[in-house]
Amino acid sequence: MNILYRIIKGAILAIFTILSFFILYYFFYIDQQYRWDSIEVSVNWMVTILFFIVYFYILFLLIDFKLFNYVFFFIIIVGAPAWIILYLLEFFKIKLYFWNWVAIMDVTSIMSIAILAPGLSLNFIKYIRNNSDVTKKRKIFQNYHIHEGFIGILFVIIACCLWIIRYLLIQHKVMKTQLRIFLAFDMILLFLFLFSGSFLIFRDRYDILELKFIEKRSYEAKNQISAVFNPITADSIRFFKSPKIAIYPFGILLSSFSINFFIYGTFFLPEVIFRLNHEIIVFLGFILCFIAGGMIGIDWYRFFAKIYPDLYQEIDQIINNLKINS
């Protein structure tokens, strides 16, 4: 059964990888053959963006998380600077004498944005695992514990400020054309703060409902009962509850759509097809981003279990013992 699963998984990955070359070929071909505002180019953008959202999502589900993280950092480290360099060459009207370099810039941005949401979600859980022991918290906050929900609220406020900045920027046509790089940076930062803020708010929702934001704690030496999340007490059991069904995969997929709504708007959902203007699509992306971050925040422990099964077994045993003794 295990061998059959690997064969099916390998076949799916191979099919989508081969399809990616055809998608890229037609993206370059159609970009050269039609006007940039034609229906053909609009549909071409929509299909290419949608394909890479699905492709990286399937990659995320089927390959090893460590390998996916390597792919994520490679694409971000190579793709983002390449897009910036090509944008600057375009801005300063420096022509490159190789085939369709503007389309290459577009593809680097499409791939970088498509993989951002699953890669970011994975690294959120890795960050939680690497920074969830008392000694690290003490170095940063001394005797005061700042609850994640409070930080999440601050992040959402920052995201709203970035939304206001965006609104001011789009009033000037030059910001949508020659200086669109600043608008892109604003939208990416908006996504990062809104997504992470929503994640932290819903992950720490119980403490927020009890209005716990900052409290003084005594971090004395304690028996280490787990590699992370020390100390685990009866009061913290609710923190490790997961919903009855897995919702984090839907949250990751939804976050991928939301950031593409943010960045591409009618390039992703052509107005001629969906009858939605750019600002409505961007606003839908704002709402979807908050919902997606919250879904992953609510189901974070199930996601944690997938990435760190050994740690999950250790923590789950501790929690079961606490339930028996309580």
C-alpha positions as CSV (number, residue, x, y, z in Angstrom):
1,M,0.0,0.0,0.0
2,N,2.9,2.3,0.9
3,I,4.6,1.7,-2.5
4,L,1.3,2.3,-4.4
5,Y,0.9,5.6,-2.5
6,R,4.4,6.7,-3.5
7,I,3.8,5.8,-7.1
8,I,0.5,7.7,-7.2
9,K,2.1,10.7,-5.4
10,G,5.1,10.6,-7.8
11,A,2.8,10.4,-10.8
12,I,0.8,13.4,-9.6
13,L,3.9,15.5,-9.1
14,A,5.3,14.5,-12.4
15,I,2.1,15.4,-14.3
16,F,1.9,18.8,-12.6
17,T,5.6,19.5,-13.2
18,I,5.3,18.7,-16.9
19,L,2.1,20.8,-17.1
20,S,4.0,23.8,-15.6
21,F,6.3,23.8,-18.6
22,F,3.3,23.9,-21.0
23,I,1.7,26.7,-18.9
24,L,4.9,28.8,-19.0
25,Y,5.3,28.2,-22.7
26,Y,1.8,29.4,-23.5
27,F,2.2,32.3,-21.1
28,F,5.2,33.6,-23.1
29,Y,3.6,32.8,-26.4
30,I,0.3,34.6,-25.7
31,D,2.0,37.5,-24.1
32,Q,3.9,38.1,-27.4
33,Q,1.0,37.6,-29.7
34,Y,-1.8,39.7,-28.2
35,R,-2.3,43.2,-26.8
36,W,-1.7,43.5,-23.0
37,D,-5.4,44.5,-22.5
38,S,-6.9,41.8,-24.6
39,I,-9.2,39.0,-23.3
40,E,-6.6,36.4,-24.4
41,V,-3.9,38.0,-22.2
42,S,-6.3,38.4,-19.3
43,V,-7.3,34.7,-19.4
44,N,-3.7,33.7,-19.8
45,W,-2.8,35.6,-16.6
46,M,-5.7,34.0,-14.7
47,V,-4.9,30.5,-15.8
48,T,-1.2,30.9,-15.1
49,I,-1.7,32.3,-11.6
50,L,-4.4,29.7,-10.8
51,F,-2.2,26.9,-12.0
52,F,0.8,27.8,-9.8
53,I,-1.4,28.3,-6.8
54,V,-2.7,24.8,-7.2
55,Y,0.8,23.4,-8.2
56,F,2.6,24.7,-5.1
57,Y,-0.4,23.7,-2.9
58,I,-0.1,20.1,-4.2
59,L,3.6,20.2,-3.8
60,F,3.1,21.4,-0.2
61,L,0.8,18.5,0.6
62,L,2.7,15.7,-1.2
63,I,6.4,16.3,-0.5
64,D,8.5,16.4,2.6
65,F,8.0,19.7,4.6
66,K,11.8,20.2,4.8
67,L,12.2,19.8,1.0
68,F,9.2,22.2,0.4
69,N,10.9,24.8,2.6
70,Y,14.1,24.6,0.5
71,V,12.0,25.1,-2.6
72,F,10.2,28.0,-1.0
73,F,13.4,29.8,0.0
74,F,15.0,29.2,-3.3
75,I,12.1,30.7,-5.2
76,I,11.8,33.7,-2.9
77,I,15.5,34.3,-2.8
78,V,15.9,34.0,-6.6
79,G,12.5,35.2,-7.8
80,A,12.0,38.4,-5.7
81,P,15.4,40.0,-6.5
82,A,15.1,39.0,-10.1
83,W,11.7,40.8,-10.3
84,I,13.1,43.9,-8.6
85,I,16.1,44.0,-10.9
86,L,14.0,43.5,-14.1
87,Y,11.6,46.2,-12.8
88,L,14.5,48.6,-12.3
89,L,15.8,47.9,-15.8
90,E,12.3,48.6,-17.2
91,F,12.0,51.8,-15.1
92,F,15.3,53.2,-16.4
93,K,14.4,52.0,-19.9
94,I,17.4,49.7,-20.2
95,K,16.6,47.1,-22.9
96,L,17.9,43.6,-22.6
97,Y,18.5,41.7,-25.8
98,F,17.0,38.4,-25.0
99,W,13.5,37.0,-25.4
100,N,10.6,38.6,-23.7
101,W,12.3,39.8,-20.5
102,V,9.1,41.6,-19.3
103,A,7.2,38.2,-19.3
104,I,10.1,36.7,-17.4
105,M,9.7,39.4,-14.8
106,D,5.9,38.6,-14.6
107,V,6.6,34.8,-14.2
108,T,9.1,35.4,-11.3
109,S,6.5,37.5,-9.5
110,I,3.7,35.0,-10.2
111,M,5.7,32.0,-8.8
112,S,7.0,34.0,-5.8
113,I,3.5,35.1,-4.8
114,A,2.0,31.7,-5.5
115,I,4.4,29.9,-3.1
116,L,4.4,32.6,-0.4
117,A,1.3,31.6,1.5
118,P,2.1,27.9,2.1
119,G,5.7,28.7,2.7
120,L,4.8,31.4,5.3
121,S,2.3,29.1,7.0
122,L,5.0,26.4,7.3
123,N,7.5,28.8,8.8
124,F,5.0,30.1,11.3
125,I,4.7,26.7,12.8
126,K,8.5,26.2,12.7
127,Y,8.9,29.6,14.5
128,I,6.5,28.5,17.2
129,R,8.4,25.3,17.7
130,N,11.8,27.1,17.9
131,N,10.6,29.9,20.2
132,S,8.3,28.1,22.7
133,D,10.6,27.6,25.6
134,V,10.7,29.7,28.8
135,T,14.4,30.7,28.5
136,K,13.9,32.4,25.2
137,K,10.8,34.2,26.4
138,R,12.6,35.4,29.5
139,K,15.5,36.9,27.4
140,I,13.0,39.0,25.5
141,F,10.3,39.9,28.0
142,Q,12.0,39.4,31.3
143,N,9.3,38.7,33.9
144,Y,6.4,39.9,31.7
145,H,4.5,37.7,29.3
146,I,3.1,39.4,26.3
147,H,0.2,37.3,24.9
148,E,0.2,36.4,21.3
149,G,-3.3,37.8,20.9
150,F,-2.1,41.2,21.9
151,I,0.7,41.1,19.3
152,G,-1.9,39.9,16.7
153,I,-4.1,42.8,17.4
154,L,-1.1,45.2,16.9
155,F,-0.3,43.5,13.6
156,V,-3.9,43.9,12.4
157,I,-3.8,47.6,13.3
158,I,-0.5,47.9,11.3
159,A,-2.2,46.1,8.4
160,C,-5.1,48.6,8.5
161,C,-2.5,51.5,8.5
162,L,-0.9,49.9,5.4
163,W,-4.4,49.7,3.8
164,I,-4.8,53.5,4.3
165,I,-1.3,54.1,2.8
166,R,-2.3,52.0,-0.2
167,Y,-5.5,54.1,-0.6
168,L,-3.4,57.3,-0.6
169,L,-0.9,55.8,-3.1
170,I,-3.5,54.7,-5.6
171,Q,-4.8,58.2,-5.9
172,H,-1.8,59.0,-8.0
173,K,-1.6,57.3,-11.4
174,V,2.2,57.2,-11.4
175,M,2.0,54.8,-8.4
176,K,0.1,52.4,-10.5
177,T,2.5,52.5,-13.5
178,Q,6.1,53.7,-13.2
179,L,6.3,53.4,-9.3
180,R,4.1,50.3,-8.9
181,I,7.0,48.6,-7.0
182,F,6.1,50.7,-3.9
183,L,2.4,49.6,-4.2
184,A,3.5,46.0,-4.4
185,F,5.7,46.3,-1.3
186,D,2.9,47.9,0.6
187,M,0.5,45.1,-0.4
188,I,3.0,42.3,0.5
189,L,3.6,43.9,3.9
190,L,-0.2,44.3,4.4
191,F,-0.6,40.6,3.7
192,L,2.2,39.6,6.1
193,F,0.9,41.7,9.0
194,L,-2.8,40.8,8.4
195,F,-2.2,37.1,8.0
196,S,0.1,36.8,10.9
197,G,-2.1,39.0,13.1
198,S,-5.2,36.9,12.3
199,F,-3.2,33.8,13.0
200,L,-2.0,35.0,16.4
201,I,-5.4,36.3,17.4
202,F,-7.3,33.1,16.7
203,R,-4.5,30.9,18.1
204,D,-4.7,32.9,21.4
205,R,-8.4,33.4,21.2
206,Y,-9.1,32.0,24.7
207,D,-6.8,34.6,26.4
208,I,-8.2,37.4,24.3
209,L,-11.8,36.5,25.4
210,E,-10.5,36.7,29.0
211,L,-8.8,40.1,28.2
212,K,-5.4,38.7,28.9
213,F,-2.8,40.8,27.0
214,I,0.2,41.4,29.3
215,E,0.8,39.7,32.6
216,K,3.6,39.3,35.1
217,R,4.9,35.7,35.5
218,S,7.6,34.1,37.5
219,Y,10.0,32.1,35.3
220,E,11.7,30.0,38.0
221,A,13.5,26.8,37.2
222,K,10.9,24.1,36.5
223,N,11.1,20.4,35.6
224,Q,11.2,20.2,31.9
225,I,8.5,17.9,30.9
226,S,8.6,18.6,27.2
227,A,11.0,19.9,24.6
228,V,8.7,22.9,23.9
229,F,5.6,24.6,25.5
230,N,6.9,24.5,29.0
231,P,5.3,24.3,31.5
232,I,2.3,22.5,30.2
233,T,-0.5,22.6,32.9
234,A,-4.1,21.7,33.2
235,D,-5.0,25.3,32.4
236,S,-3.2,25.1,29.1
237,I,-4.9,22.0,27.8
238,R,-7.4,24.0,25.8
239,F,-4.6,25.6,24.0
240,F,-3.8,22.3,22.3
241,K,-7.4,21.6,21.1
242,S,-8.1,21.1,17.4
243,P,-11.4,21.4,15.7
244,K,-13.2,18.2,14.8
245,I,-12.2,18.4,11.1
246,A,-8.9,19.6,9.6
247,I,-9.3,23.2,8.5
248,Y,-5.7,24.4,8.2
249,P,-5.3,23.0,4.6
250,F,-8.3,25.1,3.5
251,G,-6.8,28.1,5.3
252,I,-3.5,27.7,3.5
253,L,-5.3,27.4,0.1
254,L,-7.5,30.4,0.9
255,S,-4.5,32.5,1.9
256,S,-2.9,31.7,-1.5
257,F,-5.9,33.1,-3.2
258,S,-6.1,36.1,-0.9
259,I,-2.6,37.4,-1.6
260,N,-3.1,37.0,-5.4
261,F,-6.3,39.0,-5.0
262,F,-4.2,41.6,-3.2
263,I,-1.4,41.8,-5.7
264,Y,-3.1,41.1,-9.1
265,G,-6.8,42.1,-8.7
266,T,-8.3,42.1,-12.2
267,F,-5.2,40.4,-13.6
268,F,-6.2,37.3,-11.6
269,L,-10.0,37.7,-12.0
270,P,-10.5,39.5,-15.3
271,E,-13.2,42.2,-15.1
272,V,-14.5,41.3,-18.5
273,I,-15.4,37.8,-17.1
274,F,-16.2,38.3,-13.4
275,R,-17.7,41.8,-13.6
276,L,-15.7,42.9,-10.5
277,N,-13.6,46.0,-10.5
278,H,-10.0,45.9,-9.1
279,E,-10.8,47.5,-5.7
280,I,-13.6,45.0,-5.0
281,I,-11.2,42.1,-5.7
282,V,-8.5,43.7,-3.5
283,F,-11.1,44.1,-0.6
284,L,-12.2,40.5,-1.0
285,G,-8.5,39.5,-0.7
286,F,-8.3,41.6,2.6
287,I,-11.3,39.6,4.0
288,L,-10.1,36.2,2.8
289,C,-6.6,36.9,4.3
290,F,-8.0,37.5,7.7
291,I,-10.2,34.4,7.5
292,A,-7.4,32.2,6.2
293,G,-5.0,33.3,9.0
294,G,-7.7,32.6,11.6
295,M,-8.4,29.1,10.2
296,I,-4.7,28.1,10.5
297,G,-4.5,29.7,13.9
298,I,-7.5,27.7,15.2
299,D,-6.1,24.4,13.7
300,W,-2.4,25.1,14.4
301,Y,-1.9,22.1,16.6
302,R,-3.0,19.6,14.0
303,F,-0.6,21.4,11.5
304,F,2.1,21.2,14.2
305,A,1.5,17.4,14.5
306,K,2.1,16.9,10.8
307,I,5.4,18.7,10.8
308,Y,6.7,17.4,14.2
309,P,5.0,14.0,14.8
310,D,7.5,13.0,17.5
311,L,7.0,16.2,19.5
312,Y,3.3,15.8,19.1
313,Q,3.4,12.3,20.6
314,E,5.4,13.6,23.5
315,I,3.0,16.6,24.2
316,D,-0.1,14.5,23.6
317,Q,1.1,12.0,26.3
318,I,1.6,14.8,28.7
319,I,-1.8,16.2,28.0
320,N,-3.5,12.8,28.5
321,N,-1.7,12.4,31.8
322,L,-2.9,15.8,32.9
323,K,-6.5,14.9,32.0
324,I,-6.3,11.7,34.0
325,N,-4.9,13.4,37.1
326,S,-7.2,16.4,36.9
